[in-house]
Amino acid sequence: MEIMGVLNLDNEQDFLNELTYFRCGAAVPFGGRYRLIDFGISNMTNAGMADIAVFTRKKYRSLMDHLGKGKAWDLDTKYGGLFILPPDWNDPTDVSKGDLQHFHNNKNYFYRGKADYVLISGSQHICNIDYQEVFEQHVKTNADITVIYKKVDMLEPEHKQCQKLETSHAGHVLKVTNEEYNNNVYMNMYLVNKKLLLQLVEHGIAHGAAHFFNDCIASELANLNVQAFEYKGVHSVINSVQSFYKNNLKLLDPDFYRQLFYSEQTILTKVKNEPPARYLHGADVTNSLVGNGCIIEGTVENSILFRGVVVKKGAVVKNAIIMQRCEIQENTILENVILDKDVTLTEGKRLIGNEHMPFVIPKQKVI
């Protein structure tokens, strides 16, 4: 059986402050060369999904520029491929609300697809998951819907915003809650039969629903066979500036980095051809990720530098995330900071943030 994918961004709030002034959360850069949405799309294409739709509502120019026609994920095909689907406001009879508008107004995406199943995901849960394992369990348990969760060892502040699952010993989902101290973190991912999905959408719209998962699935657990799939790989949640900062720097842990990126399932992104990083006389770089095209003459410690960053002589960068084409001029000191793209820090500046509350500079600023 085939699966088609939906990246539903409609319910994702822009909690990343300055980083989402001009882009939606899914388009925010991550890990030195990726965007948050890359993980969701790569997980789907690794499972052989040939049809993938992106439901987005606002600030999606940057997202469209990054995704293009889907070439990086081999989705620029003659039939099927990648579909970026903003809501369609042209139907005067449409009474749908919330993310049900996307399902209703883009029904042709589902009707034209040959797949019998739909995998729906967001972009805030960073992982490298094998959806074929999810599908196998879905079929084996004869589930109507299979919901994916992560049982975290220790609850972090970012998990407080996540929904949680209560499950039976047999794996049935009993409740979807906002309980603070439940360790079963719902990953905003679920697999559903396409015919059932369309039936639930129509039923939800007819009854004034606005949120597909909460109103059409979580509220109908007594009437549906909803199974839970436990994902056991590495996992991060990005839903605040603090979680973005912390989980970027978590990539400096070699074991975590290998588990996320060095598996049979590759995380892909838009390719940009740039020369290798250059380390000039006086450069001192330790425990950092450095992107192509960087030119470093100063000191970089425990930091992530995206492509084309310039760190000039005497500059010190510690515990920082520096995005594309930023320039840090002579004798500037940065610690616990996030610089968005194309920021210039002039000579002799000193920016010190808190390790739990990093100092954030929006894109294209000169300081």
Number of C-alpha atoms within 10 A of each C-alpha: 8 15 25 27 26 24 23 22 21 20 14 15 13 16 16 19 12 17 24 17 13 16 17 23 28 26 25 19 21 23 23 21 21 19 22 21 26 24 24 26 28 21 22 28 23 20 19 14 22 24 25 26 21 24 22 22 17 12 15 18 12 14 20 14 11 19 22 15 17 20 15 16 21 13 22 16 13 6 10 18 20 24 19 19 16 17 19 13 9 8 8 6 6 13 12 21 16 14 22 26 24 21 22 19 18 17 13 10 17 22 12 9 19 16 18 15 22 25 24 22 23 25 26 23 20 21 22 25 22 16 22 14 12 21 21 11 16 22 12 9 16 13 20 17 25 27 24 22 22 21 16 15 8 8 15 11 13 16 24 15 14 19 18 24 27 18 16 12 6 9 15 21 23 16 16 20 15 15 15 14 11 17 19 23 25 24 26 19 21 23 26 22 18 20 13 14 21 17 11 19 26 16 13 20 22 11 12 13 19 18 19 22 19 12 18 22 20 18 14 15 17 12 9 15 15 27 26 26 22 17 19 12 13 17 18 19 21 24 22 19 21 18 20 25 23 18 18 20 19 16 21 17 11 11 12 15 14 12 14 21 15 13 10 9 16 15 21 20 21 17 11 9 8 12 12 14 17 15 15 13 10 13 18 14 19 11 14 20 20 25 22 19 19 24 21 25 22 25 19 25 17 19 27 28 27 25 25 24 25 24 27 22 19 19 24 23 26 19 23 27 28 28 26 23 20 26 23 29 21 19 18 21 20 23 22 22 24 25 26 22 22 19 22 19 22 15 16 13 15 14 15 13 16 10 15 12 14 21 18 21 19 18 19 14 14 13 11
